[in-house]
């Protein structure tokens, strides 16, 4: 009995934090999403879809596109780290690609806001290099800027997981494929990627959920409509104090994330069975 009590005391602080910071706010948001003036109902969801259908679709499309690009880049980075034949290039890439891991999203939004503007650093460099003229400079502070921010920030996280999984793959299979004349691209796609698919999907699911919850990037980069659900939630609360619609939008975001998680769990259970 004392051992059980000691174990309970050790996990009690963590359980308290989870309960107060996650479970209670989630339960409050779920109840608030269904609460209307005359009781409970679906009025907040109806209003959310009437006002923000385009933003909901925009959010899902942007996050899905970013997730797909992140997966491709993570595979490319991990593949080069494992199969690259230039030690210096591999060392530089290994040292360089992890930098965005340590930068918060709010800083990413501020950096890219100045980098992607019409008179920002990117266009100034292109103009000085003679690639474009000042009249050809365009602003990327729209959906493209959001995708660039998400991809730049989340690719190192997924690439770190994928490259670690690729490094643990049995080298004999890779050497056998090389001896048979397979190219590095074919080895990567047909031999390595299938063996690290589970790790890749885990990283992409976590990235999808993270990007669905980001507020700073759409507020700083995309100040036009349509925008992402998180910006709509902040607007409903700050402008109208409408917590009902804000909670409903949060529930819609939660359902979208849960669908991605359900798909991953379903595929995992199917593979195990």
N, C-alpha and C positions, 0 to 999 in steps of 0.2 A: 504493500500500500504506500509506504513512503516514497518508493521509487516512482510509482505512478503519479503521486502528488508533485514530486520534483520535476518530472517530465512535463506535467501540465503547467507548472509555474514557468518553465523555460519557454514554452511555446505561447504562453498567454500574451506577452507584449505583441508578438507578430499577429496573433489572432485578433487582438484588439485594434491594431492598425488596419487590418483588412476589413474588419467589421465597420469601423467608423468612417474610413475613407473610401471604401468601395461598396460594401453591401448595403449600408444605410442610404447613401446617395442614389444607388441604383434603384432600390425599392421606392424611394421617394419620387424619382423621376418616372418610374413606371406608373405609379398611382397618379401622379400629376398629369401624365399624358392623357389619361382617360377621364380626368375630372373636368366637368363643365359647370356652368352656373346652376343648373337645376339638378345636379347629381353627378352621374357618371355616364359616359357615352363616347361616341366616335367623332364628336364635333371637332375636336382639335386636329384629328387626322384629316378630316374632310377639308378643313381650312388650310392645312399644310399642303395638301395636293392641289388645291385651287390656286394657291399663291406661289408655290415653289416647285411645281412639277419639273419645270425646265432646269432648275438648280439641282434637283435630286438626280435627274438623268445626267446632267453635266458632271456632278461629283462622281458618280459611278463610272462614267466613261473616262474621266481624267485619271482616277485612281487605277482603273483597270489597265489603261494604256501605260501609265507609269510603271505598274507592276510588271507588265510584259517586257518593257525596255530594261528594267532592272534585272530581270531574269536573264536576258540575252547578254547584257554586259557582265553580269556576275559569272556566267559560264565562260565568257571570253577571257576575263581576267584570271579566273581559277585555272582555266585550261593553259594559258600561257605560263602561269607560275609553275605548273606541273610539267608541261611539255616544251617550254621555251629552251632554246639552245644557246642563247646569248646570256651568259651569267650576269653581265653588267646590266642589261636591260631588265632582266628578272629582278635583280636587286633594287634597281630604281623603282620599278613598278610596285614591288612589295613595300617599299618605304613610302611611296607617294599616295597610293590609292586609299590608305586608311585615314588620311587627314580629316575628311568630313565627318568621321565617326564622333569626333570630339567637339563638334560645332553644333550648338542648339539651333532648332528650327527658326527661332526669332532672329538669330544672327544670319542664318542662311537667307532669310527673306530680305533683310537689310542689305546684305552684300549683293545679291542678285538684282535688287531694286536699282542700285546704282550701276551695276555692270550691264544690265540688259536694256536700260533706258535708251531713248533715241540719241541722246547726247552722252551716253554712258561710255564706259571704258572699252567695251567690245567694239562698238561702232567707230570709236576714235582710233583704235588700233587698226581696224580694217581700212579706214580712210587714210591713215598715215602710210600704210603698206601699199596703197594704190589699188586695192582690190575693189572698193566701191567709192563712189563720190558722195559728198555730203547730202546731195538730194536723194540718193538711194538709201540712206540710212533709215531704218524703221525700228520702232519700239517692239520689244518682245514682252512687254508688261501686260500679258493676256494669258490665255490658257497655255500657250507655249512656255511662258515663264514659269508657271506652276509645275508643268511637267519637268522642265529642266531642274527646278529646285528639288522636287521629290526624287528624281533620278540621281542627282548629284549627292544628295544626303543619304539615301538608303542603299545605293549600290555597294558601298564598302561593307555595310553590315551583312548583306547577303553574300557578297564575294568572300568575306572572311569565313563564313560557315561553309560555303561550297569549296573553297580552296583547301580548307582543312580536311573535308571529306575526300576530296580528290587525292590529296597527299597520302591518305591511308589506303587507297586502292592498291591491290596487288600489282606490283610492277612487272611481274612475269607476263601478265596478259598484255600489257602495253608493249613490252619488248617482243613478244611473239607476233603481235600485229605489225610492228615495225619490220621485223624480219620477213614478213610476208608481203611487204611493200605498201602497207597502208599509209596514207598521208596523216599528218598530225590532225587535220580537221576531221577526217573520217574516224580516227581513233577517239577523238574527243566526243563526237556525236554518237557513235555507235557502241563504244565500249565504256567510256568514263561516265558520261552523263546518265545513262540508265542506272548505274550503280550508286549515283549520288542524288537520284531523283527525289527521294524522301527528304533529304536535308534541304534540297533546293526548294521544295514545296513549303516546308516549314518556314524557311526564311521569307518566302514570298507572302505567305499568309500573315506572318507577323508584320511585314512591311505594309501590306494592304490595310490592316487594322490601324497601324500607326498613322498612315497618311489620311485615313478617314477622320482622324481626330485632330488634325493640325488646323489651327486657327490663324497663326501669324502669317503664314505664306500667302494664302488667298487675300488676306486683308492688305498686305504690303505690295503684292505684285499685281493682283487682278482687281482693280477698283471699279469694274464695270459688271454688267449683268450679261449672261448668267454667272453666278459665282458658286462657291461650295456651301454645303449644308452648315458647316461650322460658322461661317460668316453670317448666315441667316439666323442661326440660333442666337448669336451675340446681338444681332440687330433687333430681334424680337424682344430680348430682355432689356437692352439699353434704351431703345426708342419707345417701346410700348409697355414694358413690364409684363409682357405676355408670356408667362412661364408655361402655360398650357400648350401653346403651339411650339414653343422651344423644346419642351419635353417630348412632344410628338415627333418633332424632327430628329431629336436624339434617339428615339425608339426606332425610327426608320433607318438611321445610320447603324444602330446596333443590329437590326435585322439583316442589313446588307453584309455586315461583318460576320454575323453568325452563319449566314449562308455559305460564305467562303470557308469558314471553319468546319461546317458540316460536310462540305464537299471533300475537304482534306481527310476528315475522320472516316468518311465513307470509303474513300479510296484506300486508306490505310487498313481498315478492317477487311476490305475485300482482298487485298494482297496477303494479309496474314491467314485468312481462311483458305 
